[in-house]
């Protein structure tokens, strides 16, 4: 699954650490998601979409 988390995070001037703390996960988790090495849980996907002010379907696309 491909995502645009990194682009949206940078546009909001958030570090991986800041986004991780807001979503209550580790920075390593955010890094793995951004690099398409980990698919987040549905709960985390909704939280990321909320923080990045988008929808889950816009955040993630099938490869």
PQR file with spaces between the fields and no chain letter, atoms N, CA, C, O and H, PARSE charges and radii, in Angstrom:
ATOM       1  N    UNK     1       0.837   -1.171    0.000 -0.4000 1.5000
ATOM       2  CA   UNK     1       0.000    0.000    0.000 -0.0000 2.0000
ATOM       3  C    UNK     1       0.888    1.242    0.000  0.5500 1.7000
ATOM       4  O    UNK     1       1.795    1.358    0.823 -0.5500 1.4000
ATOM       5  N    UNK     2       0.634    2.145   -0.898 -0.4000 1.5000
ATOM       6  CA   UNK     2       1.405    3.374   -1.007 -0.0000 2.0000
ATOM       7  C    UNK     2       0.687    4.481   -0.238  0.5500 1.7000
ATOM       8  O    UNK     2      -0.537    4.460   -0.107 -0.5500 1.4000
ATOM       9  H    UNK     2      -0.103    2.051   -1.567  0.4000 1.0000
ATOM      10  N    UNK     3       1.463    5.457    0.275 -0.4000 1.5000
ATOM      11  CA   UNK     3       0.826    6.541    1.016 -0.0000 2.0000
ATOM      12  C    UNK     3       1.531    7.879    0.770  0.5500 1.7000
ATOM      13  O    UNK     3       2.644    7.931    0.248 -0.5500 1.4000
ATOM      14  H    UNK     3       2.458    5.474    0.168  0.4000 1.0000
ATOM      15  N    UNK     4       0.849    8.950    1.162 -0.4000 1.5000
ATOM      16  CA   UNK     4       1.402   10.300    1.003 -0.0000 2.0000
ATOM      17  C    UNK     4       1.623   10.958    2.372  0.5500 1.7000
ATOM      18  O    UNK     4       1.586   12.182    2.493 -0.5500 1.4000
ATOM      19  H    UNK     4      -0.055    8.907    1.587  0.4000 1.0000
ATOM      20  N    UNK     5       1.850   10.140    3.387 -0.4000 1.5000
ATOM      21  CA   UNK     5       2.017   10.656    4.745 -0.0000 2.0000
ATOM      22  C    UNK     5       3.209   11.598    4.833  0.5500 1.7000
ATOM      23  O    UNK     5       3.107   12.675    5.421 -0.5500 1.4000
ATOM      24  H    UNK     5       1.880    9.145    3.288  0.4000 1.0000
ATOM      25  N    UNK     6       4.332   11.205    4.258 -0.4000 1.5000
ATOM      26  CA   UNK     6       5.545   12.023    4.338 -0.0000 2.0000
ATOM      27  C    UNK     6       5.317   13.410    3.742  0.5500 1.7000
ATOM      28  O    UNK     6       5.704   14.418    4.334 -0.5500 1.4000
ATOM      29  H    UNK     6       4.415   10.331    3.780  0.4000 1.0000
ATOM      30  N    UNK     7       4.685   13.458    2.564 -0.4000 1.5000
ATOM      31  CA   UNK     7       4.428   14.737    1.904 -0.0000 2.0000
ATOM      32  C    UNK     7       3.507   15.626    2.747  0.5500 1.7000
ATOM      33  O    UNK     7       3.766   16.818    2.913 -0.5500 1.4000
ATOM      34  H    UNK     7       4.371   12.639    2.083  0.4000 1.0000
ATOM      35  N    UNK     8       2.437   15.038    3.274 -0.4000 1.5000
ATOM      36  CA   UNK     8       1.501   15.816    4.089 -0.0000 2.0000
ATOM      37  C    UNK     8       2.138   16.255    5.411  0.5500 1.7000
ATOM      38  O    UNK     8       1.911   17.371    5.878 -0.5500 1.4000
ATOM      39  H    UNK     8       2.226   14.070    3.140  0.4000 1.0000
ATOM      40  N    UNK     9       2.927   15.374    5.998 -0.4000 1.5000
ATOM      41  CA   UNK     9       3.606   15.698    7.258 -0.0000 2.0000
ATOM      42  C    UNK     9       4.554   16.883    7.050  0.5500 1.7000
ATOM      43  O    UNK     9       4.583   17.809    7.862 -0.5500 1.4000
ATOM      44  H    UNK     9       3.112   14.468    5.618  0.4000 1.0000
ATOM      45  N    UNK    10       5.324   16.851    5.968 -0.4000 1.5000
ATOM      46  CA   UNK    10       6.266   17.938    5.688 -0.0000 2.0000
ATOM      47  C    UNK    10       5.525   19.240    5.377  0.5500 1.7000
ATOM      48  O    UNK    10       5.973   20.318    5.769 -0.5500 1.4000
ATOM      49  H    UNK    10       5.301   16.099    5.309  0.4000 1.0000
ATOM      50  N    UNK    11       4.408   19.144    4.684 -0.4000 1.5000
ATOM      51  CA   UNK    11       3.617   20.327    4.368 -0.0000 2.0000
ATOM      52  C    UNK    11       3.098   21.005    5.640  0.5500 1.7000
ATOM      53  O    UNK    11       2.926   22.223    5.677 -0.5500 1.4000
ATOM      54  H    UNK    11       4.044   18.268    4.366  0.4000 1.0000
ATOM      55  N    UNK    12       2.852   20.206    6.677 -0.4000 1.5000
ATOM      56  CA   UNK    12       2.376   20.734    7.956 -0.0000 2.0000
ATOM      57  C    UNK    12       3.539   21.072    8.884  0.5500 1.7000
ATOM      58  O    UNK    12       3.337   21.477   10.028 -0.5500 1.4000
ATOM      59  H    UNK    12       2.992   19.216    6.647  0.4000 1.0000
ATOM      60  N    UNK    13       4.772   20.899    8.371 -0.4000 1.5000
ATOM      61  CA   UNK    13       5.985   21.195    9.135 -0.0000 2.0000
ATOM      62  C    UNK    13       6.064   20.388   10.435  0.5500 1.7000
ATOM      63  O    UNK    13       6.454   20.906   11.482 -0.5500 1.4000
ATOM      64  H    UNK    13       4.936   20.570    7.442  0.4000 1.0000
ATOM      65  N    UNK    14       5.687   19.121   10.345 -0.4000 1.5000
ATOM      66  CA   UNK    14       5.760   18.209   11.487 -0.0000 2.0000
ATOM      67  C    UNK    14       6.941   17.267   11.294  0.5500 1.7000
ATOM      68  O    UNK    14       7.200   16.814   10.179 -0.5500 1.4000
ATOM      69  H    UNK    14       5.369   18.700    9.495  0.4000 1.0000
ATOM      70  N    UNK    15       7.648   16.974   12.365 -0.4000 1.5000
ATOM      71  CA   UNK    15       8.693   15.957   12.306 -0.0000 2.0000
ATOM      72  C    UNK    15       8.028   14.594   12.482  0.5500 1.7000
ATOM      73  O    UNK    15       6.872   14.503   12.896 -0.5500 1.4000
ATOM      74  H    UNK    15       7.437   17.341   13.271  0.4000 1.0000
ATOM      75  N    UNK    16       8.771   13.543   12.164 -0.4000 1.5000
ATOM      76  CA   UNK    16       8.246   12.196   12.397 -0.0000 2.0000
ATOM      77  C    UNK    16       7.949   12.021   13.881  0.5500 1.7000
ATOM      78  O    UNK    16       6.947   11.409   14.251 -0.5500 1.4000
ATOM      79  H    UNK    16       9.710   13.617   11.829  0.4000 1.0000
ATOM      80  N    UNK    17       8.817   12.555   14.725 -0.4000 1.5000
ATOM      81  CA   UNK    17       8.636   12.434   16.169 -0.0000 2.0000
ATOM      82  C    UNK    17       7.364   13.136   16.640  0.5500 1.7000
ATOM      83  O    UNK    17       6.621   12.598   17.461 -0.5500 1.4000
ATOM      84  H    UNK    17       9.632   13.052   14.425  0.4000 1.0000
ATOM      85  N    UNK    18       7.115   14.334   16.121 -0.4000 1.5000
ATOM      86  CA   UNK    18       5.908   15.080   16.508 -0.0000 2.0000
ATOM      87  C    UNK    18       4.644   14.335   16.074  0.5500 1.7000
ATOM      88  O    UNK    18       3.683   14.227   16.836 -0.5500 1.4000
ATOM      89  H    UNK    18       7.718   14.771   15.454  0.4000 1.0000
ATOM      90  N    UNK    19       4.656   13.831   14.856 -0.4000 1.5000
ATOM      91  CA   UNK    19       3.498   13.083   14.358 -0.0000 2.0000
ATOM      92  C    UNK    19       3.304   11.809   15.183  0.5500 1.7000
ATOM      93  O    UNK    19       2.178   11.448   15.526 -0.5500 1.4000
ATOM      94  H    UNK    19       5.436   13.919   14.236  0.4000 1.0000
ATOM      95  N    UNK    20       4.396   11.143   15.494 -0.4000 1.5000
ATOM      96  CA   UNK    20       4.324    9.918   16.294 -0.0000 2.0000
ATOM      97  C    UNK    20       3.726   10.191   17.669  0.5500 1.7000
ATOM      98  O    UNK    20       2.862    9.444   18.128 -0.5500 1.4000
ATOM      99  H    UNK    20       5.311   11.437   15.215  0.4000 1.0000
ATOM     100  N    UNK    21       4.176   11.247   18.326 -0.4000 1.5000
ATOM     101  CA   UNK    21       3.656   11.574   19.659 -0.0000 2.0000
ATOM     102  C    UNK    21       2.170   11.892   19.597  0.5500 1.7000
ATOM     103  O    UNK    21       1.407   11.469   20.466 -0.5500 1.4000
ATOM     104  H    UNK    21       4.878   11.854   17.953  0.4000 1.0000
ATOM     105  N    UNK    22       1.756   12.633   18.582 -0.4000 1.5000
ATOM     106  CA   UNK    22       0.342   12.973   18.426 -0.0000 2.0000
ATOM     107  C    UNK    22      -0.505   11.716   18.215  0.5500 1.7000
ATOM     108  O    UNK    22      -1.628   11.628   18.711 -0.5500 1.4000
ATOM     109  H    UNK    22       2.376   12.978   17.876  0.4000 1.0000
ATOM     110  N    UNK    23       0.036   10.756   17.486 -0.4000 1.5000
ATOM     111  CA   UNK    23      -0.687    9.514   17.179 -0.0000 2.0000
ATOM     112  C    UNK    23      -0.426    8.415   18.204  0.5500 1.7000
ATOM     113  O    UNK    23      -0.957    7.311   18.087 -0.5500 1.4000
ATOM     114  H    UNK    23       0.948   10.828   17.083  0.4000 1.0000
ATOM     115  N    UNK    24       0.387    8.717   19.201 -0.4000 1.5000
ATOM     116  CA   UNK    24       0.702    7.777   20.279 -0.0000 2.0000
ATOM     117  C    UNK    24       1.352    6.492   19.776  0.5500 1.7000
ATOM     118  O    UNK    24       1.003    5.391   20.201 -0.5500 1.4000
ATOM     119  H    UNK    24       0.818    9.614   19.297  0.4000 1.0000
ATOM     120  N    UNK    25       2.316    6.661   18.853 -0.4000 1.5000
ATOM     121  CA   UNK    25       3.130    5.547   18.371 -0.0000 2.0000
ATOM     122  C    UNK    25       4.591    5.996   18.381  0.5500 1.7000
ATOM     123  O    UNK    25       4.884    7.147   18.706 -0.5500 1.4000
ATOM     124  H    UNK    25       2.600    7.556   18.508  0.4000 1.0000
ATOM     125  N    UNK    26       5.492    5.108   18.032 -0.4000 1.5000
ATOM     126  CA   UNK    26       6.911    5.469   18.006 -0.0000 2.0000
ATOM     127  C    UNK    26       7.271    6.151   16.685  0.5500 1.7000
ATOM     128  O    UNK    26       6.561    6.021   15.687 -0.5500 1.4000
ATOM     129  H    UNK    26       5.254    4.174   17.768  0.4000 1.0000
ATOM     130  N    UNK    27       8.386    6.878   16.701 -0.4000 1.5000
ATOM     131  CA   UNK    27       8.888    7.509   15.483 -0.0000 2.0000
ATOM     132  C    UNK    27       9.225    6.428   14.457  0.5500 1.7000
ATOM     133  O    UNK    27       9.045    6.625   13.256 -0.5500 1.4000
ATOM     134  H    UNK    27       8.963    6.984   17.511  0.4000 1.0000
ATOM     135  N    UNK    28       9.710    5.298   14.935 -0.4000 1.5000
ATOM     136  CA   UNK    28      10.060    4.198   14.040 -0.0000 2.0000
ATOM     137  C    UNK    28       8.828    3.672   13.292  0.5500 1.7000
ATOM     138  O    UNK    28       8.923    3.271   12.132 -0.5500 1.4000
ATOM     139  H    UNK    28       9.857    5.138   15.911  0.4000 1.0000
ATOM     140  N    UNK    29       7.687    3.680   13.960 -0.4000 1.5000
ATOM     141  CA   UNK    29       6.442    3.248   13.312 -0.0000 2.0000
ATOM     142  C    UNK    29       6.086    4.196   12.171  0.5500 1.7000
ATOM     143  O    UNK    29       5.740    3.754   11.075 -0.5500 1.4000
ATOM     144  H    UNK    29       7.610    4.006   14.902  0.4000 1.0000
ATOM     145  N    UNK    30       6.172    5.497   12.429 -0.4000 1.5000
ATOM     146  CA   UNK    30       5.882    6.491   11.376 -0.0000 2.0000
ATOM     147  C    UNK    30       6.855    6.314   10.218  0.5500 1.7000
ATOM     148  O    UNK    30       6.451    6.341    9.055 -0.5500 1.4000
ATOM     149  H    UNK    30       6.453    5.856   13.319  0.4000 1.0000
ATOM     150  N    UNK    31       8.127    6.134   10.531 -0.4000 1.5000
ATOM     151  CA   UNK    31       9.146    5.926    9.507 -0.0000 2.0000
ATOM     152  C    UNK    31       8.819    4.700    8.660  0.5500 1.7000
ATOM     153  O    UNK    31       8.890    4.759    7.432 -0.5500 1.4000
ATOM     154  H    UNK    31       8.455    6.112   11.475  0.4000 1.0000
ATOM     155  N    UNK    32       8.468    3.605    9.295 -0.4000 1.5000
ATOM     156  CA   UNK    32       8.145    2.368    8.572 -0.0000 2.0000
ATOM     157  C    UNK    32       6.913    2.551    7.690  0.5500 1.7000
ATOM     158  O    UNK    32       6.882    2.049    6.566 -0.5500 1.4000
ATOM     159  H    UNK    32       8.411    3.556   10.292  0.4000 1.0000
ATOM     160  N    UNK    33       5.905    3.258    8.179 -0.4000 1.5000
ATOM     161  CA   UNK    33       4.696    3.504    7.380 -0.0000 2.0000
ATOM     162  C    UNK    33       5.043    4.369    6.173  0.5500 1.7000
ATOM     163  O    UNK    33       4.631    4.064    5.053 -0.5500 1.4000
ATOM     164  H    UNK    33       5.931    3.666    9.092  0.4000 1.0000
ATOM     165  N    UNK    34       5.800    5.451    6.393 -0.4000 1.5000
ATOM     166  CA   UNK    34       6.175    6.346    5.293 -0.0000 2.0000
ATOM     167  C    UNK    34       6.977    5.615    4.211  0.5500 1.7000
ATOM     168  O    UNK    34       6.872    5.942    3.029 -0.5500 1.4000
ATOM     169  H    UNK    34       6.134    5.698    7.302  0.4000 1.0000
ATOM     170  N    UNK    35       7.767    4.635    4.615 -0.4000 1.5000
ATOM     171  CA   UNK    35       8.601    3.892    3.669 -0.0000 2.0000
ATOM     172  C    UNK    35       7.943    2.608    3.172  0.5500 1.7000
ATOM     173  O    UNK    35       8.602    1.735    2.608 -0.5500 1.4000
ATOM     174  H    UNK    35       7.852    4.369    5.575  0.4000 1.0000
ATOM     175  N    UNK    36       6.636    2.509    3.391 -0.4000 1.5000
ATOM     176  CA   UNK    36       5.836    1.382    2.909 -0.0000 2.0000
ATOM     177  C    UNK    36       6.351    0.029    3.403  0.5500 1.7000
ATOM     178  O    UNK    36       6.259   -0.974    2.695 -0.5500 1.4000
ATOM     179  H    UNK    36       6.101    3.219    3.849  0.4000 1.0000
ATOM     180  N    UNK    37       6.894    0.012    4.621 -0.4000 1.5000
ATOM     181  CA   UNK    37       7.382   -1.231    5.212 -0.0000 2.0000
ATOM     182  C    UNK    37       6.434   -1.757    6.279  0.5500 1.7000
ATOM     183  O    UNK    37       6.649   -2.835    6.833 -0.5500 1.4000
ATOM     184  H    UNK    37       6.968    0.827    5.196  0.4000 1.0000
ATOM     185  N    UNK    38       5.380   -0.990    6.566 -0.4000 1.5000
ATOM     186  CA   UNK    38       4.423   -1.379    7.607 -0.0000 2.0000
ATOM     187  C    UNK    38       3.076   -0.779    7.266  0.5500 1.7000
ATOM     188  O    UNK    38       2.981    0.411    6.965 -0.5500 1.4000
ATOM     189  H    UNK    38       5.205   -0.114    6.115  0.4000 1.0000
ATOM     190  N    UNK    39       2.039   -1.590    7.311 -0.4000 1.5000
ATOM     191  CA   UNK    39       0.675   -1.091    7.109 -0.0000 2.0000
ATOM     192  C    UNK    39       0.061   -0.832    8.483  0.5500 1.7000
ATOM     193  O    UNK    39      -0.006   -1.736    9.315 -0.5500 1.4000
ATOM     194  H    UNK    39       2.117   -2.557    7.555  0.4000 1.0000
ATOM     195  N    UNK    40      -0.387    0.399    8.721 -0.4000 1.5000
ATOM     196  CA   UNK    40      -0.942    0.725   10.035 -0.0000 2.0000
ATOM     197  C    UNK    40      -2.276    0.035   10.287  0.5500 1.7000
ATOM     198  O    UNK    40      -2.961   -0.393    9.358 -0.5500 1.4000
ATOM     199  H    UNK    40      -0.332    1.134    8.044  0.4000 1.0000
ATOM     200  N    UNK    41      -2.622   -0.062   11.552 -0.4000 1.5000
ATOM     201  CA   UNK    41      -3.948   -0.571   11.902 -0.0000 2.0000
ATOM     202  C    UNK    41      -4.981    0.425   11.394  0.5500 1.7000
ATOM     203  O    UNK    41      -4.650    1.568   11.081 -0.5500 1.4000
ATOM     204  H    UNK    41      -2.065    0.286   12.306  0.4000 1.0000
ATOM     205  N    UNK    42      -6.205   -0.003   11.315 -0.4000 1.5000
ATOM     206  CA   UNK    42      -7.273    0.886   10.874 -0.0000 2.0000
ATOM     207  C    UNK    42      -7.407    2.079   11.815  0.5500 1.7000
ATOM     208  O    UNK    42      -7.620    3.208   11.373 -0.5500 1.4000
ATOM     209  H    UNK    42      -6.474   -0.932   11.569  0.4000 1.0000
ATOM     210  N    UNK    43      -7.280    1.822   13.105 -0.4000 1.5000
ATOM     211  CA   UNK    43      -7.372    2.893   14.102 -0.0000 2.0000
ATOM     212  C    UNK    43      -6.271    3.930   13.881  0.5500 1.7000
ATOM     213  O    UNK    43      -6.536    5.131   13.928 -0.5500 1.4000
ATOM     214  H    UNK    43      -7.107    0.905   13.464  0.4000 1.0000
ATOM     215  N    UNK    44      -5.042    3.476   13.641 -0.4000 1.5000
ATOM     216  CA   UNK    44      -3.929    4.394   13.407 -0.0000 2.0000
ATOM     217  C    UNK    44      -4.104    5.136   12.087  0.5500 1.7000
ATOM     218  O    UNK    44      -3.775    6.319   11.994 -0.5500 1.4000
ATOM     219  H    UNK    44      -4.827    2.500   13.603  0.4000 1.0000
ATOM     220  N    UNK    45      -4.614    4.456   11.072 -0.4000 1.5000
ATOM     221  CA   UNK    45      -4.847    5.102    9.776 -0.0000 2.0000
ATOM     222  C    UNK    45      -5.829    6.263    9.924  0.5500 1.7000
ATOM     223  O    UNK    45      -5.626    7.329    9.342 -0.5500 1.4000
ATOM     224  H    UNK    45      -4.881    3.495   11.148  0.4000 1.0000
ATOM     225  N    UNK    46      -6.888    6.057   10.701 -0.4000 1.5000
ATOM     226  CA   UNK    46      -7.859    7.138   10.925 -0.0000 2.0000
ATOM     227  C    UNK    46      -7.242    8.284   11.718  0.5500 1.7000
ATOM     228  O    UNK    46      -7.526    9.452   11.451 -0.5500 1.4000
ATOM     229  H    UNK    46      -7.053    5.191   11.174  0.4000 1.0000
ATOM     230  N    UNK    47      -6.402    7.953   12.690 -0.4000 1.5000
ATOM     231  CA   UNK    47      -5.738    8.987   13.491 -0.0000 2.0000
ATOM     232  C    UNK    47      -4.782    9.803   12.616  0.5500 1.7000
ATOM     233  O    UNK    47      -4.750   11.030   12.712 -0.5500 1.4000
ATOM     234  H    UNK    47      -6.171    7.004   12.907  0.4000 1.0000
ATOM     235  N    UNK    48      -4.011    9.135   11.772 -0.4000 1.5000
ATOM     236  CA   UNK    48      -3.107    9.838   10.856 -0.0000 2.0000
ATOM     237  C    UNK    48      -3.888   10.760    9.926  0.5500 1.7000
ATOM     238  O    UNK    48      -3.491   11.904    9.704 -0.5500 1.4000
ATOM     239  H    UNK    48      -4.037    8.138   11.694  0.4000 1.0000
ATOM     240  N    UNK    49      -4.986   10.267    9.389 -0.4000 1.5000
ATOM     241  CA   UNK    49      -5.812   11.077    8.492 -0.0000 2.0000
ATOM     242  C    UNK    49      -6.358   12.300    9.221  0.5500 1.7000
ATOM     243  O    UNK    49      -6.401   13.396    8.661 -0.5500 1.4000
ATOM     244  H    UNK    49      -5.307    9.338    9.570  0.4000 1.0000
ATOM     245  N    UNK    50      -6.772   12.112   10.460 -0.4000 1.5000
ATOM     246  CA   UNK    50      -7.300   13.227   11.249 -0.0000 2.0000
ATOM     247  C    UNK    50      -6.225   14.280   11.499  0.5500 1.7000
ATOM     248  O    UNK    50      -6.463   15.471   11.293 -0.5500 1.4000
ATOM     249  H    UNK    50      -6.737   11.222   10.915  0.4000 1.0000
ATOM     250  N    UNK    51      -5.063   13.856   11.933 -0.4000 1.5000
ATOM     251  CA   UNK    51      -3.970   14.782   12.236 -0.0000 2.0000
ATOM     252  C    UNK    51      -3.503   15.500   10.974  0.5500 1.7000
ATOM     253  O    UNK    51      -3.182   16.688   11.018 -0.5500 1.4000
ATOM     254  H    UNK    51      -4.869   12.889   12.100  0.4000 1.0000
ATOM     255  N    UNK    52      -3.465   14.791    9.861 -0.4000 1.5000
ATOM     256  CA   UNK    52      -2.982   15.373    8.602 -0.0000 2.0000
ATOM     257  C    UNK    52      -4.101   16.039    7.798  0.5500 1.7000
ATOM     258  O    UNK    52      -3.894   16.480    6.668 -0.5500 1.4000
ATOM     259  H    UNK    52      -3.725   13.826    9.826  0.4000 1.0000
ATOM     260  N    UNK    53      -5.276   16.102    8.398 -0.4000 1.5000
ATOM     261  CA   UNK    53      -6.439   16.785    7.818 -0.0000 2.0000
ATOM     262  C    UNK    53      -6.781   16.291    6.411  0.5500 1.7000
ATOM     263  O    UNK    53      -6.881   17.065    5.459 -0.5500 1.4000
ATOM     264  H    UNK    53      -5.444   15.743    9.316  0.4000 1.0000
ATOM     265  N    UNK    54      -6.954   14.984    6.324 -0.4000 1.5000
ATOM     266  CA   UNK    54      -7.344   14.362    5.062 -0.0000 2.0000
ATOM     267  C    UNK    54      -8.212   13.152    5.381  0.5500 1.7000
ATOM     268  O    UNK    54      -8.616   12.956    6.527 -0.5500 1.4000
ATOM     269  H    UNK    54      -6.873   14.356    7.097  0.4000 1.0000
ATOM     270  N    UNK    55      -8.492   12.355    4.384 -0.4000 1.5000
ATOM     271  CA   UNK    55      -9.263   11.130    4.609 -0.0000 2.0000
ATOM     272  C    UNK    55      -8.351    9.923    4.416  0.5500 1.7000
ATOM     273  O    UNK    55      -7.301   10.019    3.781 -0.5500 1.4000
ATOM     274  H    UNK    55      -8.164   12.514    3.452  0.4000 1.0000
ATOM     275  N    UNK    56      -8.760    8.802    4.967 -0.4000 1.5000
ATOM     276  CA   UNK    56      -7.963    7.584    4.862 -0.0000 2.0000
ATOM     277  C    UNK    56      -7.790    7.183    3.399  0.5500 1.7000
ATOM     278  O    UNK    56      -6.700    6.778    2.995 -0.5500 1.4000
ATOM     279  H    UNK    56      -9.612    8.724    5.483  0.4000 1.0000
ATOM     280  N    UNK    57      -8.846    7.292    2.608 -0.4000 1.5000
ATOM     281  CA   UNK    57      -8.728    6.874    1.199 -0.0000 2.0000
ATOM     282  C    UNK    57      -7.827    7.791    0.391  0.5500 1.7000
ATOM     283  O    UNK    57      -7.274    7.360   -0.621 -0.5500 1.4000
ATOM     284  H    UNK    57      -9.732    7.622    2.936  0.4000 1.0000
ATOM     285  N    UNK    58      -7.660    9.053    0.807 -0.4000 1.5000
ATOM     286  CA   UNK    58      -6.717    9.941    0.134 -0.0000 2.0000
ATOM     287  C    UNK    58      -5.290    9.699    0.618  0.5500 1.7000
ATOM     288  O    UNK    58      -4.331    9.900   -0.127 -0.5500 1.4000
ATOM     289  H    UNK    58      -8.109    9.403    1.629  0.4000 1.0000
ATOM     290  N    UNK    59      -5.160    9.269    1.858 -0.4000 1.5000
ATOM     291  CA   UNK    59      -3.860    9.030    2.473 -0.0000 2.0000
ATOM     292  C    UNK    59      -3.184    7.784    1.889  0.5500 1.7000
ATOM     293  O    UNK    59      -1.971    7.769    1.683 -0.5500 1.4000
ATOM     294  H    UNK    59      -5.939    9.105    2.463  0.4000 1.0000
ATOM     295  N    UNK    60      -3.969    6.752    1.629 -0.4000 1.5000
ATOM     296  CA   UNK    60      -3.437    5.476    1.145 -0.0000 2.0000
ATOM     297  C    UNK    60      -4.028    5.100   -0.200  0.5500 1.7000
ATOM     298  O    UNK    60      -5.219    5.292   -0.443 -0.5500 1.4000
ATOM     299  H    UNK    60      -4.955    6.763    1.797  0.4000 1.0000
ATOM     300  N    UNK    61      -3.183    4.563   -1.077 -0.4000 1.5000
ATOM     301  CA   UNK    61      -3.646    4.072   -2.363 -0.0000 2.0000
ATOM     302  C    UNK    61      -3.022    2.689   -2.615  0.5500 1.7000
ATOM     303  O    UNK    61      -1.936    2.387   -2.119 -0.5500 1.4000
ATOM     304  H    UNK    61      -2.215    4.407   -0.880  0.4000 1.0000
ATOM     305  N    UNK    62      -3.710    1.881   -3.372 -0.4000 1.5000
ATOM     306  CA   UNK    62      -3.167    0.577   -3.745 -0.0000 2.0000
ATOM     307  C    UNK    62      -2.033    0.794   -4.730  0.5500 1.7000
ATOM     308  O    UNK    62      -2.082    1.704   -5.559 -0.5500 1.4000
ATOM     309  H    UNK    62      -4.592    2.127   -3.775  0.4000 1.0000
ATOM     310  N    UNK    63      -1.018   -0.042   -4.635 -0.4000 1.5000
ATOM     311  CA   UNK    63       0.144    0.101   -5.543 -0.0000 2.0000
ATOM     312  C    UNK    63      -0.145   -0.464   -6.899  0.5500 1.7000
ATOM     313  O    UNK    63       0.714   -0.428   -7.780 -0.5500 1.4000
ATOM     314  H    UNK    63      -0.978   -0.781   -3.962  0.4000 1.0000
